[in-house]
Amino acid sequence: MSDLEHLPGHLIRRLQQISVSLFTARMGEAGLDLTSVQFAALMTLRDHPGLDQKTLAGLIAYDRVTIAGVIDRLEQKGLVERQTSPTDRRARVLTLTEDGRSMLVRAAPWVDLVQEDILSALSSEERAGFTALLGKMTTEGNELSRAPLRPSPVTD
């Protein structure tokens, strides 16, 4: 059996814990009540206004059932609105509010700091290589996920 500290899966899980901890700490420092998943949802809605929950979940590779709670919390905070779809009265579409846009502007520099925090132990060359490898691994393993990333059907 391999040493736990040399198993990629264990190290990835630990890095995820560290990433979430750093994000939470930086948002607390900024005085912002925002999780990394909420930030991803807000960014995606900024870039693709009028998405439904299912499409949003696919674009941020998040579980369709759990995204409902994320959207509920964003709506309670006044950052997102749900409206009846103009093309399907049964569907609800999501848009950012002005407060949601403002939150993104306030959070952005802090999110940049989180990225620096995460990569701080690496040289700039190592950072580029590490990020490229992470991208390759997540792209190649996408369909193995419980919540695979789904490209946007939305045309810009």
N, C-alpha and C positions, 0 to 999 in steps of 0.2 A: 504494500500500500504506500502511496506517495505521501510525502510530508505535506500537510494541509496548506502550509504557506507557499507551496509551489504549484498548487492546483489552480489553473486559470479560472475556473468557475468560482472558486472561493475568493480569489483576488478581485474578480469582477464584482462579486456581491459586496465585498468590503469597500471597493471604490465607489459603488453606488451609495452605500451608507455614508461615506465621507462626503460625496457630492451633495446629498440631501442635507446633511448636517451643515455644510458650508453655505448652501443656499439659504437655509433657515436662519443661520446666524447673520448673514449679510442683510436679509430682508428685515430682521429684527433691528439691526444697526441702523437701517434706513427708516425704521418706523413704519414699514409696509407689511400689511397682512396679506401675503401672497405665497403660494407654494410653487414649486417648479412646474408642476402639471398645469396649474392655473395660468402661469406665465405663458406656457406653450399654447394653451387654448386661446389666450388673448392675442398673442402674436399671430396665430393662424387666422383668427377672426378679423384681425386688422387687415391681413393680406387677402382674405377671401370672405368679404362680408356676405351674409345671407346664407351661410351653410346650415344644414340640418345637423342634429347631434350625431347621427351615424357617420356622416361624411367627416365631421370634425374628429371623431374618435379615430377614424382611419388615417387621417392626415397627421395625427400626433402619436399614432401607434398606441392607443389606449383602449382598454376594454370598453365595449359599448354599454354595458350595464353600469359600470362605475363612472363613466363620463357624465351620466345623469346627475349624480351627486355633485360633481365638480361644477356643472352648469348651474345647479340649484344654488350653490354657495356664491358663485360669481353674480348670479341674479340678485341674491339677497344683499350682496355688497354694493349693488347698483352699477356693476361694471359691464353687464351684458343684459340685453333684452331679448325675449322670445316673442316672435310675432307670427301670425298666420301667414303661411306661404302664399304669395300672389298666384302661384300656379297650381297649388294643391291645398285646398282648405283644411284637409286633415293633417297636414304637416306643419311643423313649427320651424321657423328659421331664426338664426341667431345673429345678432349684430352687437358691436361694441357701443357702449354709451360714451358720452364725452368723458365721464369719470374713468371709464375703461381705457380710453386713449391716454388720458392724463396719467393713469397708473403705469402704463407701458413706458411713457417718457420718464417718469420718476424712477422706475425699476431698472431701466436699461443700463445705466452706468454701474449699478450694483451687481447686475447679472454679469457684466464684463469682468468685474472684480472676482466673482466666483470662478469664472473660467481661469483667471490668473492664479487664484488660490489652488485650484485643482492641479494645474500644470506647473506649479512653482518649483518642484524638485527636478524639472527637466530643462535641458538647454533648449535654445530655439530650434536647433536641428532635431533634437529628440521630440520636441512638441509636435513638429510637423509630421514626423514619422509615426508617432503614436496616434495622432488624430487621423492620419491616412489609414492606418491599420484598423482603428476602431470603425471608421466608415466602411472599410472593406468587410470586416467581420459582421457588422450589422446588416449590410446589404445582402451578403451571401446567406446569412442565417435568418433573414426576414420571415420566410414562410414557416419557420420552426417556432415562431412566437405564438403565444395565445392571442396576442393582439398585434398582428402584422401591420406595418406601415402600408397604407394604401394611397397611391398617387391621386392627386386631385383630378376629379372629372371636370372641374371648373376651368374654363378657358379665360385667360386674361386678355 
